[in-house]
Amino acid sequence: MRLSDLGLVIPGTTSEHQEAITLKTVFIGAVEGSAKALNALCAAGHAPNLVITLPLDLSHRHSDFFDLEPICSEYEVPLHRTPKSEAPETLALISSINPDLVLVIGWSQLCSPALLGIPRIGCLGFHPSALPRLRGRGVIPWTILLGERETGATLFWLGDGADTGPIADQRLIKIDPNQETAASLYAKQISALAEMLPPLVTRIAEGEIPSEPQDESKASVCARRRPEDGYVDWSKPAAEIERLIRAAGPPYPGAFTYTADGTRLTLNLAAPHPQDGYFIGLPGQVQAVNGSRFTVACGDFRCIDITDWAGADAPPRLHTILGGQKQKAST
């Protein structure tokens, strides 16, 4: 079987950028964190033997999609694009590498026993929490919504369960529950990942296989979050709404509301209004407009200032009431 028959792209013919490595590895990923981790691996002399990623026409699957081809071109790493890592031709290609290790970093698809059984040592995954806490989906938004003061970044061995495998490495991350945004926590996570992964691969190449079983008595599981879960219910307390806006913002779709004429506004950033008790109004009512900023009353008679938003040419009019249109939240 020829590699070209399997859709393999080999960006270069020389190897001056790729140092010899002990392990044969395959890297699977498609998001910004994947790119930072892959670049760190390559720079540390651990360039993989193959990278698996999504076709460009499927980039919409991830709000933080990142094309890995430029990194592969720089380090002359073979690249294969596939809509499914479980596709027979993709599994065949991975098997042809005869890898010691498969790194699944920023890939939302579950790995089947067929994939997990290919590498000699195993498959490593990454999870943005201090496992076993906060397994599952939407972990960064849930971390902020819960008001956590500490989380973690975890590299772990993939197995039959979702995020249940033994821990290979973990780093704790401090959080400011009153300031942290999805963007700031995401940045902390991918920085931790890029710092953790190369030394771990070095340890594995030297024959050390770190593996600490998770404590099931401390486990918790996060449910999936959908874009419509960012709908703002202005009857909620101001602090709860402001936290939702921080949790649902970039790189995720964002919290949102509707103006009186039905225009959808995406709310990217907000802050508690500094004059507590100054404005008195109905939940969702615009209390002040100052340039592009506007102030909205919430259900506990406190207000928040919307400081970054999108979806209209001008802020909503004074004293109009936001919300309504909830039936459109899933559209």
C-alpha positions in Angstrom: 0.0 0.0 0.0 1.4 3.4 -1.0 1.0 6.3 1.4 -0.3 8.5 -1.4 -3.1 6.1 -1.9 -4.3 6.9 1.6 -4.5 10.6 1.1 -1.1 11.3 2.8 0.5 14.7 2.2 4.3 15.0 2.7 5.0 18.7 2.7 8.8 18.4 2.2 11.5 16.1 1.2 14.4 17.0 3.5 14.6 16.5 7.2 16.8 19.3 8.5 14.0 20.5 10.9 13.2 17.0 12.3 15.5 15.5 14.8 15.7 11.7 15.3 13.3 10.5 18.0 13.1 7.3 19.9 9.4 6.9 19.7 7.2 6.5 16.7 4.2 8.7 17.3 1.0 9.7 15.6 -0.6 13.1 16.5 -4.4 13.6 16.1 -6.0 17.0 16.6 -7.7 20.0 15.0 -7.9 23.0 17.4 -5.7 25.8 18.7 -4.5 23.7 21.6 -3.5 21.0 19.1 -1.5 23.5 17.2 0.4 24.8 20.2 1.1 21.3 21.5 2.2 20.1 18.1 4.5 23.0 17.7 6.0 22.5 21.1 6.6 18.8 20.4 8.3 19.5 17.1 10.5 22.3 18.6 11.6 19.9 21.3 12.7 17.3 18.8 9.6 15.0 19.1 8.1 15.7 15.7 5.5 12.9 15.1 5.7 10.5 12.3 2.2 11.4 11.2 -0.4 14.0 11.9 -4.2 13.3 11.5 -6.5 16.3 11.3 -9.8 17.4 9.8 -10.5 18.5 6.2 -10.7 22.3 5.9 -14.4 22.1 4.8 -15.2 20.6 8.2 -13.5 23.4 10.2 -17.0 24.5 11.4 -17.0 21.5 13.8 -14.8 23.5 16.2 -15.1 27.2 17.1 -11.4 27.1 17.9 -10.4 25.1 14.7 -6.7 25.5 13.7 -5.2 24.2 10.5 -2.1 22.1 11.4 -0.7 22.0 7.9 1.7 25.0 8.2 3.3 23.4 11.3 3.6 20.1 9.4 5.1 21.9 6.5 7.7 23.7 8.7 8.8 20.4 10.3 8.2 18.2 7.2 5.7 15.9 9.0 3.3 13.8 6.9 -0.3 15.1 7.2 -3.5 13.1 6.6 -7.0 14.8 6.6 -10.0 12.7 7.5 -13.6 13.4 8.7 -13.3 10.4 11.1 -10.3 9.0 12.9 -12.2 5.7 12.8 -12.4 5.6 9.0 -10.8 2.3 7.7 -8.3 4.1 5.5 -7.2 6.3 8.5 -6.8 3.3 10.8 -4.8 1.5 8.1 -2.5 4.5 7.7 -2.0 4.8 11.5 -1.3 1.0 11.6 1.3 1.3 8.8 3.3 3.7 11.0 3.5 1.0 13.6 3.4 3.7 16.3 4.6 3.3 19.9 2.3 6.2 21.0 -0.7 8.0 19.7 -1.4 11.5 21.0 -5.1 12.6 20.8 -5.0 16.3 21.5 -8.1 18.5 20.7 -10.2 15.9 18.9 -13.8 15.6 19.8 -14.4 12.1 18.4 -14.2 9.1 20.7 -11.5 6.6 20.1 -12.7 3.1 19.4 -10.9 -0.1 20.6 -9.6 -0.5 17.0 -7.7 2.8 17.4 -6.7 2.3 21.0 -5.3 -1.1 20.2 -2.8 0.2 17.5 0.0 1.8 19.4 2.5 -0.3 21.3 2.4 1.8 24.5 -1.0 3.4 24.3 -3.0 6.6 23.5 -2.5 9.8 25.4 -5.3 12.4 25.7 -5.7 15.8 27.2 -8.5 17.1 29.4 -8.8 20.7 30.7 -9.6 19.9 34.4 -8.0 18.2 37.4 -9.3 14.8 36.7 -11.2 13.0 38.0 -13.2 16.2 38.7 -15.1 17.7 35.8 -14.9 14.9 33.3 -17.1 15.3 30.1 -18.0 18.1 27.9 -17.9 22.0 28.0 -15.4 21.8 30.9 -14.0 25.3 30.6 -17.5 27.0 30.7 -18.6 24.8 33.5 -15.5 25.6 35.5 -16.3 29.3 35.4 -20.0 28.8 36.0 -19.2 26.7 39.1 -17.1 29.6 40.5 -14.1 27.3 40.9 -10.9 28.8 42.3 -8.6 26.0 41.0 -8.7 23.6 38.1 -6.1 21.6 36.3 -4.7 20.4 33.0 -4.4 16.6 32.7 -2.7 14.3 30.3 -4.1 10.8 30.7 -4.2 7.4 29.1 -7.3 6.8 26.9 -9.3 3.7 27.7 -12.9 2.4 27.5 -14.5 5.2 29.5 -14.8 8.9 28.8 -11.9 10.7 30.6 -11.5 7.8 33.1 -8.0 6.5 32.2 -4.9 6.6 34.4 -3.3 10.0 34.8 0.1 10.5 33.1 0.7 14.1 34.2 -1.3 16.9 35.8 -0.8 20.5 36.6 -3.0 22.7 38.8 -4.2 26.1 37.6 -5.4 29.0 39.8 -8.6 30.7 38.8 -10.0 34.1 39.8 -13.8 33.2 40.1 -14.7 36.9 39.7 -12.6 37.7 36.7 -11.8 34.5 34.7 -13.2 34.3 31.2 -13.4 31.4 28.8 -10.7 33.0 26.7 -8.3 33.5 29.6 -8.8 30.0 31.0 -8.5 28.5 27.5 -5.2 30.3 27.1 -4.0 29.0 30.5 -5.0 25.5 29.5 -3.2 25.4 26.2 -0.1 27.0 27.7 0.0 24.3 30.3 -0.5 21.6 27.7 2.4 22.8 25.6 4.7 22.9 28.6 3.6 19.5 29.9 3.6 17.4 26.7 7.2 17.4 25.4 8.8 16.5 28.8 6.2 13.7 29.2 7.0 12.3 25.7 10.7 12.4 26.7 10.0 10.4 29.8 8.1 7.8 27.8 10.9 7.6 25.2 13.3 6.9 28.1 11.2 4.0 29.2 9.1 5.6 32.0 5.4 5.1 31.7 3.7 7.3 34.4 0.3 6.0 35.2 -1.8 6.9 38.3 -5.3 5.5 38.5 -8.1 8.1 39.0 -9.9 8.2 42.4 -13.5 7.4 41.4 -14.8 8.7 44.8 -13.8 12.3 43.6 -15.2 12.1 40.1 -17.8 14.4 38.6 -19.1 14.6 35.0 -20.0 17.8 33.0 -23.0 17.6 30.6 -22.7 18.8 27.1 -23.3 22.5 26.5 -25.0 23.8 23.3 -24.9 27.3 21.8 -28.5 27.9 22.9 -27.4 27.4 26.5 -25.9 30.9 26.3 -29.3 32.5 26.3 -29.5 35.2 29.0 -32.5 35.1 31.3 -32.5 38.6 32.7 -34.7 37.5 35.7 -31.5 35.9 37.1 -29.2 37.7 39.6 -26.7 40.1 38.1 -23.7 38.0 39.3 -25.1 34.9 37.7 -25.6 36.6 34.3 -22.2 38.2 34.3 -20.6 34.8 35.1 -22.6 33.2 32.2 -21.2 35.9 29.8 -17.7 35.2 30.9 -18.2 31.5 30.6 -19.8 31.4 27.2 -17.6 33.9 25.4 -14.8 33.4 22.9 -13.6 30.9 21.8 -17.2 29.6 22.4 -20.3 31.0 20.6 -21.1 33.5 23.4 -24.0 34.5 25.6 -26.8 36.2 23.8 -30.1 38.2 24.1 -32.6 39.9 21.7 -33.4 43.6 21.3 -37.0 44.8 21.2 -37.0 44.5 17.4 -35.8 40.9 17.5 -32.1 41.6 16.7 -29.8 39.0 18.3 -27.0 40.5 20.3 -24.0 38.4 21.3 -22.6 39.5 24.7 -18.9 38.9 24.9 -17.9 40.7 28.1 -19.7 42.4 31.0 -18.9 43.8 34.4 -21.0 44.6 37.6 -22.2 48.2 37.5 -20.1 50.1 40.0 -23.1 52.1 41.5 -25.1 49.3 43.2 -28.7 50.4 43.7 -28.4 53.5 41.5 -30.7 52.3 38.7 -34.1 50.8 39.4 -35.8 49.0 36.5 -37.3 45.9 35.2 -35.2 42.8 34.4 -33.6 43.2 31.0 -34.3 46.9 30.8 -31.6 49.1 29.4 -30.8 51.7 32.1 -28.0 53.7 30.4 -26.2 53.9 27.2 -22.6 55.4 27.1 -21.1 55.2 23.7 -20.9 51.5 22.8 -21.4 50.4 26.4 -24.9 49.9 27.9 -26.2 49.0 31.3 -28.9 46.4 31.9 -31.0 45.7 35.0 -31.2 42.1 36.3 -33.6 40.1 38.4 -32.1 41.1 41.8 -32.3 44.9 41.1 -28.6 45.0 40.4 -27.1 46.0 37.0 -24.4 44.9 34.7 -22.5 46.9 32.1 -22.2 45.2 28.7 -18.7 46.3 27.5 -18.2 44.1 24.5 -20.9 42.9 22.2 -21.8 42.1 18.6 -24.8 41.7 16.3 -26.0 45.3 15.7 -24.7 48.6 14.4 -25.7 50.5 17.6 -26.5 49.6 21.2 -30.1 49.0 22.2 -32.2 52.1 23.0 -32.6 53.4 26.5 -35.3 51.8 28.6 -36.1 49.1 26.0 -36.3 45.6 27.4 -34.0 42.9 26.2 -34.9 39.2 26.1 -38.0 37.7 24.6 -37.6 35.7 21.4 -36.6 32.7 23.6 -38.1 30.5 21.0 -35.3 31.6 18.6 -32.6 30.7 21.0 -31.8 27.4 19.3 -31.9 28.9 15.7 
